[in-house]
Amino acid sequence: MTNSEKIQICREIVEQIQAESRRPMCRLRLTRESFSIADSHLGGAAG
């Protein structure tokens, strides 16, 4: 087995592991804007 064949097999294994472990996600952006205690907070209690 050549090195390029080994590399291809490794890539396929990595792709399979990544496909099986994908999860939904969301991206958060941090800002320096001020907020008050009544503002919405991700995962926190409302109002």
mmCIF entry with sequence, helices, sheets and N, C-alpha, C, O atoms, coordinates in Angstrom:
data_MODEL
# 
_entry.id   MODEL 
# 
_entity.id                         1 
_entity.type                       polymer 
_entity.pdbx_number_of_molecules   1 
# 
_entity_poly.entity_id                      1 
_entity_poly.type                           'polypeptide(L)' 
_entity_poly.nstd_linkage                   no 
_entity_poly.nstd_monomer                   no 
_entity_poly.pdbx_seq_one_letter_code       MTNSEKIQICREIVEQIQAESRRPMCRLRLTRESFSIADSHLGGAAG 
_entity_poly.pdbx_seq_one_letter_code_can   MTNSEKIQICREIVEQIQAESRRPMCRLRLTRESFSIADSHLGGAAG 
_entity_poly.pdbx_strand_id                 A 
# 
loop_
_entity_poly_seq.entity_id 
_entity_poly_seq.num 
_entity_poly_seq.mon_id 
_entity_poly_seq.hetero 
1 1  MET n 
1 2  THR n 
1 3  ASN n 
1 4  SER n 
1 5  GLU n 
1 6  LYS n 
1 7  ILE n 
1 8  GLN n 
1 9  ILE n 
1 10 CYS n 
1 11 ARG n 
1 12 GLU n 
1 13 ILE n 
1 14 VAL n 
1 15 GLU n 
1 16 GLN n 
1 17 ILE n 
1 18 GLN n 
1 19 ALA n 
1 20 GLU n 
1 21 SER n 
1 22 ARG n 
1 23 ARG n 
1 24 PRO n 
1 25 MET n 
1 26 CYS n 
1 27 ARG n 
1 28 LEU n 
1 29 ARG n 
1 30 LEU n 
1 31 THR n 
1 32 ARG n 
1 33 GLU n 
1 34 SER n 
1 35 PHE n 
1 36 SER n 
1 37 ILE n 
1 38 ALA n 
1 39 ASP n 
1 40 SER n 
1 41 HIS n 
1 42 LEU n 
1 43 GLY n 
1 44 GLY n 
1 45 ALA n 
1 46 ALA n 
1 47 GLY n 
# 
_struct_asym.id          A 
_struct_asym.entity_id   1 
# 
_struct_conf.conf_type_id            HELX_P 
_struct_conf.id                      HELX_P1 
_struct_conf.pdbx_PDB_helix_id       AA1 
_struct_conf.beg_label_comp_id       ASN 
_struct_conf.beg_label_asym_id       A 
_struct_conf.beg_label_seq_id        3 
_struct_conf.pdbx_beg_PDB_ins_code   ? 
_struct_conf.end_label_comp_id       GLU 
_struct_conf.end_label_asym_id       A 
_struct_conf.end_label_seq_id        20 
_struct_conf.pdbx_end_PDB_ins_code   ? 
_struct_conf.beg_auth_comp_id        ASN 
_struct_conf.beg_auth_asym_id        A 
_struct_conf.beg_auth_seq_id         3 
_struct_conf.end_auth_comp_id        GLU 
_struct_conf.end_auth_asym_id        A 
_struct_conf.end_auth_seq_id         20 
_struct_conf.pdbx_PDB_helix_class    1 
_struct_conf.details                 ? 
_struct_conf.pdbx_PDB_helix_length   18 
# 
_struct_conf_type.id          HELX_P 
_struct_conf_type.criteria    ? 
_struct_conf_type.reference   ? 
# 
loop_
_atom_site.group_PDB 
_atom_site.id 
_atom_site.type_symbol 
_atom_site.label_atom_id 
_atom_site.label_alt_id 
_atom_site.label_comp_id 
_atom_site.label_asym_id 
_atom_site.label_entity_id 
_atom_site.label_seq_id 
_atom_site.pdbx_PDB_ins_code 
_atom_site.Cartn_x 
_atom_site.Cartn_y 
_atom_site.Cartn_z 
_atom_site.occupancy 
_atom_site.B_iso_or_equiv 
_atom_site.pdbx_formal_charge 
_atom_site.auth_seq_id 
_atom_site.auth_comp_id 
_atom_site.auth_asym_id 
_atom_site.auth_atom_id 
_atom_site.pdbx_PDB_model_num 
ATOM 1   N N  . MET A 1 1  ? 0.862   -1.181 0.000  1.00 0.00 ? 1  MET A N  1 
ATOM 2   C CA . MET A 1 1  ? 0.000   0.000  0.000  1.00 0.00 ? 1  MET A CA 1 
ATOM 3   C C  . MET A 1 1  ? 0.904   1.238  0.000  1.00 0.00 ? 1  MET A C  1 
ATOM 4   O O  . MET A 1 1  ? 1.849   1.339  0.782  1.00 0.00 ? 1  MET A O  1 
ATOM 5   N N  . THR A 1 2  ? 0.590   2.156  -0.883 1.00 0.00 ? 2  THR A N  1 
ATOM 6   C CA . THR A 1 2  ? 1.414   3.367  -0.987 1.00 0.00 ? 2  THR A CA 1 
ATOM 7   C C  . THR A 1 2  ? 1.007   4.382  0.074  1.00 0.00 ? 2  THR A C  1 
ATOM 8   O O  . THR A 1 2  ? -0.061  4.282  0.678  1.00 0.00 ? 2  THR A O  1 
ATOM 9   N N  . ASN A 1 3  ? 1.874   5.352  0.284  1.00 0.00 ? 3  ASN A N  1 
ATOM 10  C CA . ASN A 1 3  ? 1.567   6.416  1.250  1.00 0.00 ? 3  ASN A CA 1 
ATOM 11  C C  . ASN A 1 3  ? 0.319   7.192  0.844  1.00 0.00 ? 3  ASN A C  1 
ATOM 12  O O  . ASN A 1 3  ? -0.494  7.550  1.697  1.00 0.00 ? 3  ASN A O  1 
ATOM 13  N N  . SER A 1 4  ? 0.162   7.457  -0.455 1.00 0.00 ? 4  SER A N  1 
ATOM 14  C CA . SER A 1 4  ? -1.025  8.206  -0.892 1.00 0.00 ? 4  SER A CA 1 
ATOM 15  C C  . SER A 1 4  ? -2.300  7.413  -0.652 1.00 0.00 ? 4  SER A C  1 
ATOM 16  O O  . SER A 1 4  ? -3.343  7.999  -0.363 1.00 0.00 ? 4  SER A O  1 
ATOM 17  N N  . GLU A 1 5  ? -2.236  6.104  -0.764 1.00 0.00 ? 5  GLU A N  1 
ATOM 18  C CA . GLU A 1 5  ? -3.406  5.261  -0.462 1.00 0.00 ? 5  GLU A CA 1 
ATOM 19  C C  . GLU A 1 5  ? -3.715  5.300  1.035  1.00 0.00 ? 5  GLU A C  1 
ATOM 20  O O  . GLU A 1 5  ? -4.880  5.364  1.428  1.00 0.00 ? 5  GLU A O  1 
ATOM 21  N N  . LYS A 1 6  ? -2.679  5.262  1.865  1.00 0.00 ? 6  LYS A N  1 
ATOM 22  C CA . LYS A 1 6  ? -2.867  5.355  3.308  1.00 0.00 ? 6  LYS A CA 1 
ATOM 23  C C  . LYS A 1 6  ? -3.476  6.698  3.695  1.00 0.00 ? 6  LYS A C  1 
ATOM 24  O O  . LYS A 1 6  ? -4.369  6.773  4.539  1.00 0.00 ? 6  LYS A O  1 
ATOM 25  N N  . ILE A 1 7  ? -2.977  7.748  3.066  1.00 0.00 ? 7  ILE A N  1 
ATOM 26  C CA . ILE A 1 7  ? -3.506  9.091  3.341  1.00 0.00 ? 7  ILE A CA 1 
ATOM 27  C C  . ILE A 1 7  ? -4.971  9.169  2.948  1.00 0.00 ? 7  ILE A C  1 
ATOM 28  O O  . ILE A 1 7  ? -5.772  9.750  3.680  1.00 0.00 ? 7  ILE A O  1 
ATOM 29  N N  . GLN A 1 8  ? -5.340  8.594  1.806  1.00 0.00 ? 8  GLN A N  1 
ATOM 30  C CA . GLN A 1 8  ? -6.731  8.612  1.350  1.00 0.00 ? 8  GLN A CA 1 
ATOM 31  C C  . GLN A 1 8  ? -7.632  7.854  2.326  1.00 0.00 ? 8  GLN A C  1 
ATOM 32  O O  . GLN A 1 8  ? -8.737  8.306  2.626  1.00 0.00 ? 8  GLN A O  1 
ATOM 33  N N  . ILE A 1 9  ? -7.173  6.721  2.814  1.00 0.00 ? 9  ILE A N  1 
ATOM 34  C CA . ILE A 1 9  ? -7.952  5.947  3.786  1.00 0.00 ? 9  ILE A CA 1 
ATOM 35  C C  . ILE A 1 9  ? -8.143  6.764  5.061  1.00 0.00 ? 9  ILE A C  1 
ATOM 36  O O  . ILE A 1 9  ? -9.241  6.799  5.616  1.00 0.00 ? 9  ILE A O  1 
ATOM 37  N N  . CYS A 1 10 ? -7.084  7.418  5.527  1.00 0.00 ? 10 CYS A N  1 
ATOM 38  C CA . CYS A 1 10 ? -7.187  8.260  6.725  1.00 0.00 ? 10 CYS A CA 1 
ATOM 39  C C  . CYS A 1 10 ? -8.184  9.391  6.509  1.00 0.00 ? 10 CYS A C  1 
ATOM 40  O O  . CYS A 1 10 ? -8.978  9.693  7.400  1.00 0.00 ? 10 CYS A O  1 
ATOM 41  N N  . ARG A 1 11 ? -8.153  10.013 5.351  1.00 0.00 ? 11 ARG A N  1 
ATOM 42  C CA . ARG A 1 11 ? -9.106  11.098 5.051  1.00 0.00 ? 11 ARG A CA 1 
ATOM 43  C C  . ARG A 1 11 ? -10.538 10.580 5.085  1.00 0.00 ? 11 ARG A C  1 
ATOM 44  O O  . ARG A 1 11 ? -11.431 11.240 5.617  1.00 0.00 ? 11 ARG A O  1 
ATOM 45  N N  . GLU A 1 12 ? -10.752 9.405  4.518  1.00 0.00 ? 12 GLU A N  1 
ATOM 46  C CA . GLU A 1 12 ? -12.100 8.826  4.516  1.00 0.00 ? 12 GLU A CA 1 
ATOM 47  C C  . GLU A 1 12 ? -12.563 8.519  5.934  1.00 0.00 ? 12 GLU A C  1 
ATOM 48  O O  . GLU A 1 12 ? -13.730 8.728  6.264  1.00 0.00 ? 12 GLU A O  1 
ATOM 49  N N  . ILE A 1 13 ? -11.662 8.027  6.772  1.00 0.00 ? 13 ILE A N  1 
ATOM 50  C CA . ILE A 1 13 ? -12.013 7.741  8.164  1.00 0.00 ? 13 ILE A CA 1 
ATOM 51  C C  . ILE A 1 13 ? -12.372 9.027  8.891  1.00 0.00 ? 13 ILE A C  1 
ATOM 52  O O  . ILE A 1 13 ? -13.363 9.077  9.621  1.00 0.00 ? 13 ILE A O  1 
ATOM 53  N N  . VAL A 1 14 ? -11.566 10.071 8.693  1.00 0.00 ? 14 VAL A N  1 
ATOM 54  C CA . VAL A 1 14 ? -11.839 11.361 9.329  1.00 0.00 ? 14 VAL A CA 1 
ATOM 55  C C  . VAL A 1 14 ? -13.182 11.912 8.864  1.00 0.00 ? 14 VAL A C  1 
ATOM 56  O O  . VAL A 1 14 ? -13.961 12.395 9.686  1.00 0.00 ? 14 VAL A O  1 
ATOM 57  N N  . GLU A 1 15 ? -13.468 11.851 7.574  1.00 0.00 ? 15 GLU A N  1 
ATOM 58  C CA . GLU A 1 15 ? -14.746 12.337 7.050  1.00 0.00 ? 15 GLU A CA 1 
ATOM 59  C C  . GLU A 1 15 ? -15.915 11.562 7.644  1.00 0.00 ? 15 GLU A C  1 
ATOM 60  O O  . GLU A 1 15 ? -16.950 12.150 7.958  1.00 0.00 ? 15 GLU A O  1 
ATOM 61  N N  . GLN A 1 16 ? -15.763 10.257 7.801  1.00 0.00 ? 16 GLN A N  1 
ATOM 62  C CA . GLN A 1 16 ? -16.836 9.440  8.380  1.00 0.00 ? 16 GLN A CA 1 
ATOM 63  C C  . GLN A 1 16 ? -17.070 9.813  9.846  1.00 0.00 ? 16 GLN A C  1 
ATOM 64  O O  . GLN A 1 16 ? -18.215 9.942  10.278 1.00 0.00 ? 16 GLN A O  1 
ATOM 65  N N  . ILE A 1 17 ? -16.003 9.983  10.599 1.00 0.00 ? 17 ILE A N  1 
ATOM 66  C CA . ILE A 1 17 ? -16.131 10.365 12.008 1.00 0.00 ? 17 ILE A CA 1 
ATOM 67  C C  . ILE A 1 17 ? -16.787 11.736 12.115 1.00 0.00 ? 17 ILE A C  1 
ATOM 68  O O  . ILE A 1 17 ? -17.667 11.936 12.953 1.00 0.00 ? 17 ILE A O  1 
ATOM 69  N N  . GLN A 1 18 ? -16.370 12.682 11.277 1.00 0.00 ? 18 GLN A N  1 
ATOM 70  C CA . GLN A 1 18 ? -16.971 14.016 11.305 1.00 0.00 ? 18 GLN A CA 1 
ATOM 71  C C  . GLN A 1 18 ? -18.452 13.963 10.945 1.00 0.00 ? 18 GLN A C  1 
ATOM 72  O O  . GLN A 1 18 ? -19.258 14.646 11.576 1.00 0.00 ? 18 GLN A O  1 
ATOM 73  N N  . ALA A 1 19 ? -18.823 13.177 9.959  1.00 0.00 ? 19 ALA A N  1 
ATOM 74  C CA . ALA A 1 19 ? -20.227 13.075 9.551  1.00 0.00 ? 19 ALA A CA 1 
ATOM 75  C C  . ALA A 1 19 ? -21.081 12.475 10.675 1.00 0.00 ? 19 ALA A C  1 
ATOM 76  O O  . ALA A 1 19 ? -22.219 12.895 10.885 1.00 0.00 ? 19 ALA A O  1 
ATOM 77  N N  . GLU A 1 20 ? -20.534 11.506 11.387 1.00 0.00 ? 20 GLU A N  1 
ATOM 78  C CA . GLU A 1 20 ? -21.285 10.852 12.459 1.00 0.00 ? 20 GLU A CA 1 
ATOM 79  C C  . GLU A 1 20 ? -21.398 11.712 13.712 1.00 0.00 ? 20 GLU A C  1 
ATOM 80  O O  . GLU A 1 20 ? -22.299 11.504 14.525 1.00 0.00 ? 20 GLU A O  1 
ATOM 81  N N  . SER A 1 21 ? -20.507 12.661 13.875 1.00 0.00 ? 21 SER A N  1 
ATOM 82  C CA . SER A 1 21 ? -20.515 13.455 15.109 1.00 0.00 ? 21 SER A CA 1 
ATOM 83  C C  . SER A 1 21 ? -21.037 14.875 14.908 1.00 0.00 ? 21 SER A C  1 
ATOM 84  O O  . SER A 1 21 ? -20.935 15.702 15.814 1.00 0.00 ? 21 SER A O  1 
ATOM 85  N N  . ARG A 1 22 ? -21.597 15.171 13.729 1.00 0.00 ? 22 ARG A N  1 
ATOM 86  C CA . ARG A 1 22 ? -22.147 16.512 13.483 1.00 0.00 ? 22 ARG A CA 1 
ATOM 87  C C  . ARG A 1 22 ? -23.336 16.767 14.384 1.00 0.00 ? 22 ARG A C  1 
ATOM 88  O O  . ARG A 1 22 ? -24.168 15.887 14.603 1.00 0.00 ? 22 ARG A O  1 
ATOM 89  N N  . ARG A 1 23 ? -23.406 17.974 14.899 1.00 0.00 ? 23 ARG A N  1 
ATOM 90  C CA . ARG A 1 23 ? -24.509 18.394 15.747 1.00 0.00 ? 23 ARG A CA 1 
ATOM 91  C C  . ARG A 1 23 ? -24.965 19.778 15.299 1.00 0.00 ? 23 ARG A C  1 
ATOM 92  O O  . ARG A 1 23 ? -24.167 20.553 14.771 1.00 0.00 ? 23 ARG A O  1 
ATOM 93  N N  . PRO A 1 24 ? -26.247 20.094 15.506 1.00 0.00 ? 24 PRO A N  1 
ATOM 94  C CA . PRO A 1 24 ? -26.698 21.454 15.204 1.00 0.00 ? 24 PRO A CA 1 
ATOM 95  C C  . PRO A 1 24 ? -25.921 22.452 16.058 1.00 0.00 ? 24 PRO A C  1 
ATOM 96  O O  . PRO A 1 24 ? -25.509 22.148 17.178 1.00 0.00 ? 24 PRO A O  1 
ATOM 97  N N  . MET A 1 25 ? -25.734 23.626 15.517 1.00 0.00 ? 25 MET A N  1 
ATOM 98  C CA . MET A 1 25 ? -25.011 24.647 16.261 1.00 0.00 ? 25 MET A CA 1 
ATOM 99  C C  . MET A 1 25 ? -25.556 26.029 15.938 1.00 0.00 ? 25 MET A C  1 
ATOM 100 O O  . MET A 1 25 ? -26.274 26.220 14.957 1.00 0.00 ? 25 MET A O  1 
ATOM 101 N N  . CYS A 1 26 ? -25.212 26.951 16.753 1.00 0.00 ? 26 CYS A N  1 
ATOM 102 C CA . CYS A 1 26 ? -25.496 28.343 16.441 1.00 0.00 ? 26 CYS A CA 1 
ATOM 103 C C  . CYS A 1 26 ? -24.243 29.135 16.769 1.00 0.00 ? 26 CYS A C  1 
ATOM 104 O O  . CYS A 1 26 ? -23.481 28.770 17.664 1.00 0.00 ? 26 CYS A O  1 
ATOM 105 N N  . ARG A 1 27 ? -24.039 30.204 16.049 1.00 0.00 ? 27 ARG A N  1 
ATOM 106 C CA . ARG A 1 27 ? -22.880 31.051 16.293 1.00 0.00 ? 27 ARG A CA 1 
ATOM 107 C C  . ARG A 1 27 ? -23.320 32.271 17.080 1.00 0.00 ? 27 ARG A C  1 
ATOM 108 O O  . ARG A 1 27 ? -24.354 32.874 16.795 1.00 0.00 ? 27 ARG A O  1 
ATOM 109 N N  . LEU A 1 28 ? -22.541 32.614 18.047 1.00 0.00 ? 28 LEU A N  1 
ATOM 110 C CA . LEU A 1 28 ? -22.835 33.776 18.875 1.00 0.00 ? 28 LEU A CA 1 
ATOM 111 C C  . LEU A 1 28 ? -21.819 34.862 18.587 1.00 0.00 ? 28 LEU A C  1 
ATOM 112 O O  . LEU A 1 28 ? -20.636 34.592 18.379 1.00 0.00 ? 28 LEU A O  1 
ATOM 113 N N  . ARG A 1 29 ? -22.293 36.078 18.580 1.00 0.00 ? 29 ARG A N  1 
ATOM 114 C CA . ARG A 1 29 ? -21.390 37.212 18.416 1.00 0.00 ? 29 ARG A CA 1 
ATOM 115 C C  . ARG A 1 29 ? -21.359 38.001 19.700 1.00 0.00 ? 29 ARG A C  1 
ATOM 116 O O  . ARG A 1 29 ? -22.402 38.379 20.233 1.00 0.00 ? 29 ARG A O  1 
ATOM 117 N N  . LEU A 1 30 ? -20.183 38.247 20.190 1.00 0.00 ? 30 LEU A N  1 
ATOM 118 C CA . LEU A 1 30 ? -20.032 39.039 21.391 1.00 0.00 ? 30 LEU A CA 1 
ATOM 119 C C  . LEU A 1 30 ? -19.906 40.507 20.998 1.00 0.00 ? 30 LEU A C  1 
ATOM 120 O O  . LEU A 1 30 ? -19.231 40.851 20.028 1.00 0.00 ? 30 LEU A O  1 
ATOM 121 N N  . THR A 1 31 ? -20.556 41.346 21.755 1.00 0.00 ? 31 THR A N  1 
ATOM 122 C CA . THR A 1 31 ? -20.447 42.777 21.504 1.00 0.00 ? 31 THR A CA 1 
ATOM 123 C C  . THR A 1 31 ? -20.069 43.479 22.795 1.00 0.00 ? 31 THR A C  1 
ATOM 124 O O  . THR A 1 31 ? -20.131 42.900 23.880 1.00 0.00 ? 31 THR A O  1 
ATOM 125 N N  . ARG A 1 32 ? -19.689 44.700 22.659 1.00 0.00 ? 32 ARG A N  1 
ATOM 126 C CA . ARG A 1 32 ? -19.348 45.491 23.834 1.00 0.00 ? 32 ARG A CA 1 
ATOM 127 C C  . ARG A 1 32 ? -20.517 46.401 24.242 1.00 0.00 ? 32 ARG A C  1 
ATOM 128 O O  . ARG A 1 32 ? -20.374 47.267 25.105 1.00 0.00 ? 32 ARG A O  1 
ATOM 129 N N  . GLU A 1 33 ? -21.678 46.183 23.601 1.00 0.00 ? 33 GLU A N  1 
ATOM 130 C CA . GLU A 1 33 ? -22.848 46.989 23.930 1.00 0.00 ? 33 GLU A CA 1 
ATOM 131 C C  . GLU A 1 33 ? -23.325 46.674 25.340 1.00 0.00 ? 33 GLU A C  1 
ATOM 132 O O  . GLU A 1 33 ? -23.270 45.528 25.788 1.00 0.00 ? 33 GLU A O  1 
ATOM 133 N N  . SER A 1 34 ? -23.782 47.678 26.013 1.00 0.00 ? 34 SER A N  1 
ATOM 134 C CA . SER A 1 34 ? -24.266 47.452 27.374 1.00 0.00 ? 34 SER A CA 1 
ATOM 135 C C  . SER A 1 34 ? -25.657 46.803 27.334 1.00 0.00 ? 34 SER A C  1 
ATOM 136 O O  . SER A 1 34 ? -26.373 46.901 26.338 1.00 0.00 ? 34 SER A O  1 
ATOM 137 N N  . PHE A 1 35 ? -26.013 46.154 28.417 1.00 0.00 ? 35 PHE A N  1 
ATOM 138 C CA . PHE A 1 35 ? -27.324 45.521 28.521 1.00 0.00 ? 35 PHE A CA 1 
ATOM 139 C C  . PHE A 1 35 ? -27.803 45.654 29.957 1.00 0.00 ? 35 PHE A C  1 
ATOM 140 O O  . PHE A 1 35 ? -27.026 45.867 30.888 1.00 0.00 ? 35 PHE A O  1 
ATOM 141 N N  . SER A 1 36 ? -29.113 45.519 30.094 1.00 0.00 ? 36 SER A N  1 
ATOM 142 C CA . SER A 1 36 ? -29.671 45.611 31.440 1.00 0.00 ? 36 SER A CA 1 
ATOM 143 C C  . SER A 1 36 ? -30.150 44.239 31.894 1.00 0.00 ? 36 SER A C  1 
ATOM 144 O O  . SER A 1 36 ? -30.170 43.296 31.103 1.00 0.00 ? 36 SER A O  1 
ATOM 145 N N  . ILE A 1 37 ? -30.522 44.124 33.120 1.00 0.00 ? 37 ILE A N  1 
ATOM 146 C CA . ILE A 1 37 ? -30.963 42.863 33.692 1.00 0.00 ? 37 ILE A CA 1 
ATOM 147 C C  . ILE A 1 37 ? -32.259 42.369 33.017 1.00 0.00 ? 37 ILE A C  1 
ATOM 148 O O  . ILE A 1 37 ? -32.550 41.173 33.045 1.00 0.00 ? 37 ILE A O  1 
ATOM 149 N N  . ALA A 1 38 ? -33.030 43.275 32.417 1.00 0.00 ? 38 ALA A N  1 
ATOM 150 C CA . ALA A 1 38 ? -34.286 42.902 31.773 1.00 0.00 ? 38 ALA A CA 1 
ATOM 151 C C  . ALA A 1 38 ? -34.085 42.443 30.318 1.00 0.00 ? 38 ALA A C  1 
ATOM 152 O O  . ALA A 1 38 ? -35.032 41.971 29.689 1.00 0.00 ? 38 ALA A O  1 
ATOM 153 N N  . ASP A 1 39 ? -32.879 42.575 29.784 1.00 0.00 ? 39 ASP A N  1 
ATOM 154 C CA . ASP A 1 39 ? -32.612 42.130 28.410 1.00 0.00 ? 39 ASP A CA 1 
ATOM 155 C C  . ASP A 1 39 ? -32.590 40.600 28.343 1.00 0.00 ? 39 ASP A C  1 
ATOM 156 O O  . ASP A 1 39 ? -32.340 39.919 29.338 1.00 0.00 ? 39 ASP A O  1 
ATOM 157 N N  . SER A 1 40 ? -32.858 40.085 27.143 1.00 0.00 ? 40 SER A N  1 
ATOM 158 C CA . SER A 1 40 ? -32.871 38.650 26.947 1.00 0.00 ? 40 SER A CA 1 
ATOM 159 C C  . SER A 1 40 ? -31.438 38.098 27.045 1.00 0.00 ? 40 SER A C  1 
ATOM 160 O O  . SER A 1 40 ? -30.478 38.725 26.597 1.00 0.00 ? 40 SER A O  1 
ATOM 161 N N  . HIS A 1 41 ? -31.331 36.924 27.637 1.00 0.00 ? 41 HIS A N  1 
ATOM 162 C CA . HIS A 1 41 ? -30.040 36.253 27.740 1.00 0.00 ? 41 HIS A CA 1 
ATOM 163 C C  . HIS A 1 41 ? -30.226 34.824 27.259 1.00 0.00 ? 41 HIS A C  1 
ATOM 164 O O  . HIS A 1 41 ? -31.171 34.149 27.665 1.00 0.00 ? 41 HIS A O  1 
ATOM 165 N N  . LEU A 1 42 ? -29.351 34.369 26.415 1.00 0.00 ? 42 LEU A N  1 
ATOM 166 C CA . LEU A 1 42 ? -29.422 33.032 25.861 1.00 0.00 ? 42 LEU A CA 1 
ATOM 167 C C  . LEU A 1 42 ? -29.413 31.997 26.974 1.00 0.00 ? 42 LEU A C  1 
ATOM 168 O O  . LEU A 1 42 ? -28.473 31.944 27.767 1.00 0.00 ? 42 LEU A O  1 
ATOM 169 N N  . GLY A 1 43 ? -30.442 31.184 27.037 1.00 0.00 ? 43 GLY A N  1 
ATOM 170 C CA . GLY A 1 43 ? -30.513 30.123 28.037 1.00 0.00 ? 43 GLY A CA 1 
ATOM 171 C C  . GLY A 1 43 ? -30.908 30.582 29.424 1.00 0.00 ? 43 GLY A C  1 
ATOM 172 O O  . GLY A 1 43 ? -30.998 29.768 30.342 1.00 0.00 ? 43 GLY A O  1 
ATOM 173 N N  . GLY A 1 44 ? -31.144 31.867 29.590 1.00 0.00 ? 44 GLY A N  1 
ATOM 174 C CA . GLY A 1 44 ? -31.500 32.376 30.918 1.00 0.00 ? 44 GLY A CA 1 
ATOM 175 C C  . GLY A 1 44 ? -32.995 32.513 31.094 1.00 0.00 ? 44 GLY A C  1 
ATOM 176 O O  . GLY A 1 44 ? -33.771 32.230 30.181 1.00 0.00 ? 44 GLY A O  1 
ATOM 177 N N  . ALA A 1 45 ? -33.386 32.945 32.261 1.00 0.00 ? 45 ALA A N  1 
ATOM 178 C CA . ALA A 1 45 ? -34.808 33.144 32.551 1.00 0.00 ? 45 ALA A CA 1 
ATOM 179 C C  . ALA A 1 45 ? -35.325 34.379 31.817 1.00 0.00 ? 45 ALA A C  1 
ATOM 180 O O  . ALA A 1 45 ? -34.623 35.385 31.712 1.00 0.00 ? 45 ALA A O  1 
ATOM 181 N N  . ALA A 1 46 ? -36.536 34.300 31.319 1.00 0.00 ? 46 ALA A N  1 
ATOM 182 C CA . ALA A 1 46 ? -37.143 35.432 30.613 1.00 0.00 ? 46 ALA A CA 1 
ATOM 183 C C  . ALA A 1 46 ? -37.798 36.382 31.608 1.00 0.00 ? 46 ALA A C  1 
ATOM 184 O O  . ALA A 1 46 ? -38.402 35.973 32.599 1.00 0.00 ? 46 ALA A O  1 
ATOM 185 N N  . GLY A 1 47 ? -37.651 37.674 31.298 1.00 0.00 ? 47 GLY A N  1 
ATOM 186 C CA . GLY A 1 47 ? -38.318 38.758 31.986 1.00 0.00 ? 47 GLY A CA 1 
ATOM 187 C C  . GLY A 1 47 ? -38.389 38.658 33.429 1.00 0.00 ? 47 GLY A C  1 
ATOM 188 O O  . GLY A 1 47 ? -38.942 39.543 34.083 1.00 0.00 ? 47 GLY A O  1 
# 
